Amino acid sequence: MASSNQNGETDTQGRTSACEDFVGITSTDEEVARKFLRKNDWILERALEEYFDQTIAVDDSPETSKMSPKKKPSTECIDLTGESPTTSKDPSEESEELSLISWNVDGLDLENLAERARGLCSFLVLYHPDVVFLQELIPGYVDYLKKRAVSYHIIEGGEDCYFTGIMLKKTRVKLVESEIVNFQTNQMRNLLVAQATYKGQKLCLMTSHLESCKDQAALRMKQLSLVMQRMTNAPDDVTVVFGGDTNLRDTEVAKVGLPANVLDVWEKLGKPEHCRYTWDTKVNSNKNAKYVSRCRFDRVYLRPATEEGVPRLGPSHMTVLGVEPLDCRRYISDHWGLYCCFAPA
C-alpha cells in the first residue's frame, strides 16, 4: 500500500508539472492544459504539438490568452513586431544599413518560456532587424513566432527536438532559396543557409549552433572549417554573413584560422568590451550556475562581396541584448543576444 501511495503521489506531481510547463509555453490556463494533456495521455510534447497545430483565437494579453471552445477560431495573427496595421512607416525601412540579431534563445528551458519569447519579440519591435539568427528553437517557440512576428519570413533548420532558424524581414530581405547542410555531429547540429537579396544585393546568410562542451573541441573545429569553406567559396558578388552560438574558444579559432577575406565583426569593431561576453554566469542567473564562466560563444563573421561594382558592406555597430531581467526575474535566455549593423563601405 505504501508503494501504491508513493506512486500515486509521483504521478500527481508529474501531471502538475506537465500542466505548469504547458501553461508556461502556451500562455493559456490550467483548464486548457489539462484538456490537451488528458487527450494525449499526459505526454507534454504530444499535447503541445496538437495545441499548436490548431488555429487558435489569439488574445494579445498574455495573462488571458486562451482557446475558448465557445468561440469560433480566428485565423488572425497578432503581430507583436509592429504596433498596428495602421502604424506609420517604420523609419528603418529607408535605412541603408543591414541590421541583424543573433540569439540562442534556450528554448529547451521551459521555465517562463512564453514571457521570454515575448521579450524577444519586444527587441524585434525596438530594433527592427532585417535578419534574425536563432538557435535552440523548439517547435512551440517557432509556432509562437509565426503568430506574433508575421512581418518576418521564418526558415527552420529542423523540426524535431531543438534546431536553428533564420527570420527575414519581408519588406527588406527577399528569400531566394534555403538549404540545410549536415555536419559531422554528436548533438544534432547543422548549418542553415539562406540565399537572399537586399536592396538588389545578393546575400548568403548562415547560422549554426556548433558542438557544445569543452571536450567536443575537435568536432567543433571541423564544423567551423566547413563554415569558413562555405564563406570563402561563395561567389564574389555575394555578401556572406555567418552568426550563431559557436561555442568557440579563441584557441580553437586560432588553430583553424580565419580566411584572409573573412572578418570577425567584434574584432573588426575594435573588440568593444561591453559585448565581449555573450555567456556570462557572473550576471546571468538563468542556469543558477554555481561557477563563474564568461565566454564569447556567440559570434558573427562577415565576408564582404569583392566583385567590382557590387556594394561592399562593412560592420558599423555591435551591442549585446537582453541584459536586463524580465518581470519574471529571469532573462530572455542564458545567452545575451548580439545586434549588428553593416553599412556600405
Solvent accessible surface area in square Angstrom, and as a share of the most:
residue,aa,sasa,rsa
1,M,188,0.84
2,A,81,0.63
3,S,72,0.46
4,S,68,0.44
5,N,90,0.46
6,Q,122,0.54
7,N,96,0.49
8,G,36,0.35
9,E,108,0.48
10,T,84,0.49
11,D,74,0.38
12,T,85,0.49
13,Q,124,0.55
14,G,42,0.41
15,R,97,0.35
16,T,57,0.33
17,S,55,0.35
18,A,13,0.10
19,C,5,0.03
20,E,114,0.51
21,D,42,0.22
22,F,0,0.00
23,V,44,0.25
24,G,23,0.22
25,I,6,0.03
26,T,13,0.07
27,S,11,0.07
28,T,11,0.06
29,D,40,0.21
30,E,93,0.42
31,E,137,0.61
32,V,11,0.07
33,A,0,0.00
34,R,75,0.27
35,K,80,0.34
36,F,1,0.01
37,L,0,0.00
38,R,142,0.52
39,K,121,0.51
40,N,22,0.11
41,D,103,0.54
42,W,47,0.16
43,I,64,0.32
44,L,23,0.12
45,E,125,0.56
46,R,130,0.47
47,A,0,0.00
48,L,22,0.11
49,E,113,0.51
50,E,44,0.20
51,Y,4,0.01
52,F,20,0.08
53,D,110,0.57
54,Q,58,0.26
55,T,70,0.41
56,I,14,0.07
57,A,24,0.19
58,V,27,0.15
59,D,61,0.32
60,D,75,0.39
61,S,41,0.27
62,P,42,0.26
63,E,142,0.64
64,T,70,0.41
65,S,7,0.05
66,K,90,0.38
67,M,36,0.16
68,S,28,0.18
69,P,114,0.72
70,K,193,0.82
71,K,135,0.57
72,K,185,0.78
73,P,72,0.45
74,S,42,0.27
75,T,121,0.70
76,E,120,0.54
77,C,54,0.33
78,I,47,0.24
79,D,36,0.19
80,L,41,0.20
81,T,10,0.06
82,G,32,0.31
83,E,143,0.64
84,S,56,0.36
85,P,145,0.91
86,T,123,0.72
87,T,63,0.37
88,S,95,0.62
89,K,144,0.61
90,D,27,0.14
91,P,115,0.72
92,S,28,0.18
93,E,31,0.14
94,E,113,0.51
95,S,40,0.26
96,E,106,0.47
97,E,58,0.26
98,L,0,0.00
99,S,11,0.07
100,L,0,0.00
101,I,0,0.00
102,S,1,0.01
103,W,1,0.00
104,N,1,0.00
105,V,0,0.00
106,D,5,0.02
107,G,0,0.00
108,L,87,0.43
109,D,24,0.13
110,L,48,0.24
111,E,104,0.46
112,N,49,0.25
113,L,4,0.02
114,A,7,0.05
115,E,45,0.20
116,R,1,0.00
117,A,3,0.02
118,R,59,0.21
119,G,6,0.06
120,L,0,0.00
121,C,1,0.01
122,S,61,0.39
123,F,39,0.16
124,L,1,0.00
125,V,47,0.27
126,L,120,0.60
127,Y,63,0.24
128,H,51,0.23
129,P,0,0.00
130,D,3,0.01
131,V,0,0.00
132,V,0,0.00
133,F,0,0.00
134,L,1,0.00
135,Q,0,0.00
136,E,25,0.11
137,L,1,0.00
138,I,17,0.08
139,P,61,0.38
140,G,8,0.08
141,Y,5,0.02
142,V,3,0.01
143,D,36,0.18
144,Y,14,0.05
145,L,1,0.00
146,K,90,0.38
147,K,31,0.13
148,R,17,0.06
149,A,1,0.00
150,V,54,0.31
151,S,39,0.25
152,Y,10,0.04
153,H,77,0.34
154,I,26,0.13
155,I,15,0.08
156,E,60,0.27
157,G,1,0.01
158,G,26,0.25
159,E,132,0.59
160,D,106,0.55
161,C,73,0.44
162,Y,27,0.10
163,F,15,0.06
164,T,6,0.04
165,G,0,0.00
166,I,0,0.00
167,M,1,0.00
168,L,0,0.00
169,K,13,0.06
170,K,95,0.40
171,T,93,0.54
172,R,20,0.07
173,V,3,0.02
174,K,113,0.48
175,L,62,0.31
176,V,96,0.55
177,E,106,0.48
178,S,52,0.33
179,E,77,0.34
180,I,80,0.41
181,V,25,0.14
182,N,123,0.63
183,F,18,0.07
184,Q,118,0.53
185,T,44,0.25
186,N,113,0.58
187,Q,41,0.18
188,M,112,0.50
189,R,18,0.07
190,N,26,0.14
191,L,0,0.00
192,L,1,0.01
193,V,1,0.00
194,A,0,0.00
195,Q,52,0.23
196,A,3,0.02
197,T,45,0.26
198,Y,1,0.00
199,K,100,0.42
200,G,77,0.74
201,Q,20,0.09
202,K,104,0.44
203,L,1,0.01
204,C,7,0.04
205,L,0,0.00
206,M,0,0.00
207,T,0,0.00
208,S,0,0.00
209,H,8,0.04
210,L,0,0.00
211,E,0,0.00
212,S,23,0.15
213,C,77,0.46
214,K,158,0.67
215,D,122,0.63
216,Q,43,0.19
217,A,26,0.20
218,A,69,0.53
219,L,20,0.10
220,R,0,0.00
221,M,38,0.17
222,K,117,0.49
223,Q,2,0.01
224,L,0,0.00
225,S,52,0.33
226,L,51,0.25
227,V,0,0.00
228,M,8,0.03
229,Q,108,0.48
230,R,76,0.28
231,M,0,0.00
232,T,58,0.34
233,N,104,0.53
234,A,15,0.11
235,P,86,0.54
236,D,83,0.43
237,D,27,0.14
238,V,10,0.06
239,T,2,0.01
240,V,0,0.00
241,V,0,0.00
242,F,0,0.00
243,G,0,0.00
244,G,0,0.00
245,D,1,0.01
246,T,0,0.00
247,N,11,0.05
248,L,2,0.01
249,R,65,0.24
250,D,93,0.48
251,T,94,0.54
252,E,11,0.05
253,V,17,0.10
254,A,80,0.62
255,K,153,0.65
256,V,42,0.24
257,G,33,0.32
258,L,55,0.28
259,P,35,0.22
260,A,114,0.88
261,N,56,0.29
262,V,8,0.05
263,L,45,0.22
264,D,8,0.04
265,V,0,0.00
266,W,11,0.04
267,E,78,0.35
268,K,126,0.53
269,L,54,0.27
270,G,59,0.57
271,K,101,0.43
272,P,29,0.18
273,E,110,0.49
274,H,112,0.50
275,C,1,0.01
276,R,74,0.27
277,Y,62,0.24
278,T,0,0.00
279,W,34,0.12
280,D,6,0.03
281,T,22,0.13
282,K,131,0.56
283,V,75,0.43
284,N,8,0.04
285,S,60,0.39
286,N,7,0.04
287,K,90,0.38
288,N,113,0.58
289,A,32,0.25
290,K,195,0.83
291,Y,131,0.50
292,V,103,0.59
293,S,26,0.17
294,R,101,0.37
295,C,31,0.19
296,R,20,0.07
297,F,18,0.07
298,D,2,0.01
299,R,7,0.02
300,V,1,0.01
301,Y,0,0.00
302,L,0,0.00
303,R,4,0.01
304,P,5,0.03
305,A,1,0.01
306,T,76,0.44
307,E,86,0.39
308,E,172,0.77
309,G,77,0.74
310,V,37,0.21
311,P,64,0.40
312,R,116,0.42
313,L,1,0.01
314,G,19,0.18
315,P,21,0.13
316,S,51,0.33
317,H,87,0.39
318,M,8,0.04
319,T,25,0.14
320,V,22,0.13
321,L,4,0.02
322,G,5,0.05
323,V,59,0.34
324,E,128,0.57
325,P,69,0.43
326,L,41,0.20
327,D,141,0.73
328,C,34,0.21
329,R,208,0.76
330,R,29,0.10
331,Y,19,0.07
332,I,4,0.02
333,S,1,0.01
334,D,11,0.06
335,H,11,0.05
336,W,13,0.05
337,G,0,0.00
338,L,4,0.02
339,Y,22,0.08
340,C,0,0.00
341,C,10,0.06
342,F,1,0.00
343,A,25,0.19
344,P,66,0.41
345,A,111,0.86
